[in-house]
Amino acid sequence: MNEDRDLVHRLARVEQEIRRWKLAAALAGVGFTAVMLMGQAASEPVTKMVEAERFILRDDRGKTLAILGVPTTTPW
């Protein structure tokens, strides 16, 4: 009787492990497919030139950290 119970527990553990492996394989397949599809997406041509009168660098709170450009008023 004790051997039967041990066998049932071992079988339950093996079945649970198989379910985990199936889930892991399915997730890996979905991830691989997603990566492959992203690689197939058409990319837009790279812009080689950006034009602007000035560039303003701000942090995540909106505080101006730096301004690159020609001053609009003359200092003299």
N, C-alpha and C positions, 0 to 999 in steps of 0.2 A: 504494500500500500504506500509506503514511504517513497519507494522508487517511482511509482506512478506520479506522485505529487511533484517530486523533483523533476521528472521528465516534462510535466505540464509547465512548470516554472521556466525551465530552460527553453522550451518551445516558445513560450510567450515572450521571453527575452529576445530570441532570435527573430521572431516576427516583428517585434518593435524595432530592432536594429535594421531590418530590411526596409521597414517603412521610412526610417530616417534616411537611409541611403537613397531611396527612391525620391524623397523630397529634395535632398541635396543635389541629386543628378538633375531633377527638373529645374531647380533654381539656377544651376550652372548652365543648363541649356538655354534658359531664358536670358540670362546675362550675356552669354556668348552671342546669341542672336541679336540682342540689343546693340552690342558693340559692333558687330558686323554691319548692321543696318546704319548705324551712325557713320561708319566709314564710307558708306555708299552715298551719303547725302551730298548733293552738289554744293560746292562752296562758291561763294561769290568772289569775283576778282578782287585782289588786294589793291586798295587805294595807295598810290605811291606818293601822293602829295595832299597835305592838309593846309588850307589857307584860313587865316583868321587875323583880325586886327589885334587881339590880345587873348591870352589864356589866363584863367583864374583858377588857382588850386585851392580847394576848400576841404576841410575835414568833415567827418560824418555829422557834426553838429552845425555845420554851415559857416563856421569861422574861416575867414580868408587867411590862407597861409602864405600865398605868394601870388604875384601878378607879373606876367611876362608880356611886355608890349611897349609900344611907344607912348610916352605921356601925351595926353590930349591938351594939356596946358603947358606953356613955356615957363620955366622957373625964373626967368629974368624979367 
